Amino acid sequence: MKDNDFSNLSSVRTSPSDATDASDEGGLKLVLAVLVAVVILVGADLVLDSRSGARPLHLVFEGTLMLTAGSGALHLFLRMRRARSEALLLARDVNTARAEARRWRHEARELLEGLGLSMGRQFDRWQLTPAERDVALLLLKGLSHREAAQVRETSERTVRQQAREVYRKAGLSGRSELAAFFLEDLLVPPERAQRPEAPESDTESGSE
């Protein structure tokens, strides 16, 4: 088991409904084209009928049909335009989220690799055996003795003995102190972490 054995985050994936959305947009474009064609044909027929002296009722019917088709085409066009704008905004947000996720993974990977190397050096100072190192890592990840035994394919009794050896060699009382040993500095509040250290006083040097 490696010291910096941490799981990678899942990458953001596109929705499987993209093909369906494209099909729906194609269907809307077809309907819009039909409505525009109806407006043009009915409008042309209305002009010809008005010149030939058609009955007013017929002209009103054709005018109503043309207005209905025109309003439908306009409504559909505005709806498609709004949907396209929303899709562009969504795509921009998704790209931004992906960029943020990549940046976070990169920063987290550097931090975790640094923590893993630091833990490995400390394990060397404590002179832990490979089995004890594995047990220590599993306990730090939150596994119980039974779960650690299942991962290592050994008995729970063996894991408990190895855990006691880890605590003895490290001079710690148990799991909580082991976790605090490595994680306490990582959990410092931001204002304390960013606060510069106070300069050493010159009074001591002056008094010597």
ZISULZI-V142549 format. One record per residue. OMEGA is omega in radians with two decimals (999 if undefined). D_FIRST is the distance of its C-alpha to the first C-alpha in Angstrom with 1 decimal. Layout:
omega | d_first
OMEGA | D_FIRST
OMEGA | D_FIRST
This chain:
omega | d_first
3.14 | 0.0
-3.11 | 3.8
-3.12 | 6.6
-3.10 | 8.6
3.13 | 7.0
-3.11 | 10.6
3.07 | 12.8
3.11 | 15.6
3.07 | 19.2
3.13 | 21.4
-3.13 | 24.1
-3.12 | 27.8
3.14 | 29.6
-3.10 | 33.3
3.12 | 35.3
-3.11 | 36.2
-3.12 | 39.8
-3.14 | 40.5
3.11 | 42.5
3.12 | 44.5
3.12 | 45.3
3.11 | 46.6
3.11 | 48.8
3.13 | 50.2
3.09 | 51.1
3.09 | 52.9
3.11 | 54.9
3.11 | 56.0
3.12 | 57.1
3.11 | 59.2
3.13 | 60.8
3.12 | 61.6
3.12 | 63.2
-3.14 | 65.3
3.10 | 66.5
3.11 | 67.4
3.11 | 69.3
3.13 | 71.2
-3.11 | 72.1
-3.09 | 73.5
-3.13 | 75.4
3.10 | 76.8
3.12 | 77.7
3.12 | 79.5
3.12 | 81.3
3.11 | 82.3
-3.13 | 83.9
-3.14 | 85.8
3.13 | 87.0
3.12 | 88.2
-3.11 | 90.2
3.07 | 91.7
3.11 | 92.9
-3.11 | 90.5
-3.12 | 90.9
-3.12 | 89.3
3.12 | 87.4
3.13 | 85.7
3.11 | 84.9
3.12 | 83.4
-3.14 | 81.3
3.10 | 79.9
3.11 | 79.4
3.11 | 77.5
3.14 | 75.3
3.12 | 74.7
3.13 | 73.7
3.12 | 71.4
3.13 | 69.6
3.12 | 69.5
3.09 | 68.1
3.12 | 65.5
3.14 | 64.5
3.13 | 64.3
-3.13 | 62.2
3.12 | 59.8
3.13 | 59.6
3.12 | 58.8
3.12 | 56.2
3.13 | 54.5
3.11 | 54.7
3.13 | 53.1
3.12 | 50.3
3.11 | 49.6
3.12 | 49.5
3.12 | 47.1
3.11 | 44.9
3.10 | 44.9
3.13 | 44.0
3.12 | 41.2
3.10 | 39.8
3.12 | 40.0
3.13 | 38.2
3.12 | 35.5
3.10 | 35.1
3.13 | 35.0
3.11 | 32.3
3.12 | 30.2
3.10 | 30.8
3.13 | 29.8
3.10 | 26.6
3.14 | 25.7
3.13 | 26.6
3.13 | 24.6
3.14 | 21.4
3.13 | 22.0
-3.13 | 22.6
3.14 | 19.8
3.12 | 17.3
3.14 | 18.8
-3.10 | 18.7
3.09 | 15.1
3.10 | 14.1
3.10 | 16.5
3.13 | 15.3
3.11 | 11.6
3.13 | 13.3
3.12 | 15.7
3.12 | 13.2
3.12 | 11.6
3.13 | 15.2
3.08 | 16.2
3.09 | 13.6
3.12 | 15.1
3.13 | 18.5
-3.14 | 17.9
3.10 | 16.8
3.03 | 13.9
3.10 | 12.4
3.13 | 8.8
3.13 | 9.4
3.08 | 11.2
3.13 | 8.7
-3.14 | 6.4
3.14 | 9.9
3.13 | 11.2
-3.14 | 8.9
3.11 | 9.8
3.10 | 13.3
3.10 | 13.6
3.05 | 12.9
3.13 | 15.9
3.05 | 14.8
3.11 | 17.2
3.14 | 16.8
3.13 | 17.7
3.10 | 15.4
3.10 | 12.4
3.11 | 13.9
3.12 | 14.2
-3.09 | 10.6
3.11 | 9.8
3.09 | 13.1
-3.10 | 14.8
3.10 | 17.8
3.12 | 18.3
3.13 | 20.2
3.13 | 17.4
3.12 | 15.2
3.12 | 18.4
3.13 | 19.0
3.10 | 15.6
3.11 | 16.2
3.10 | 19.7
3.10 | 18.6
-3.12 | 16.5
-3.13 | 19.6
-3.11 | 21.9
-3.13 | 20.3
-3.10 | 20.1
-3.11 | 23.6
-3.07 | 22.9
-3.10 | 24.5
-3.07 | 21.8
-3.08 | 19.4
3.11 | 22.0
3.08 | 22.4
3.12 | 18.7
-3.13 | 18.5
-3.13 | 21.8
-3.09 | 20.8
-2.97 | 18.4
-3.05 | 20.2
-3.12 | 23.8
3.14 | 24.6
-3.08 | 23.1
3.10 | 25.6
3.11 | 28.7
-3.08 | 31.5
-3.09 | 32.4
3.09 | 35.8
-3.12 | 34.4
-3.09 | 31.7
-3.09 | 34.5
-3.13 | 37.1
3.13 | 37.9
3.14 | 37.9
-3.13 | 41.5
-3.13 | 42.9
-3.13 | 43.6
3.13 | 47.2
-3.07 | 49.6
-3.13 | 51.6
-3.12 | 49.7
-3.12 | 50.1
-3.09 | 53.8
-3.11 | 54.5
999 | 53.2
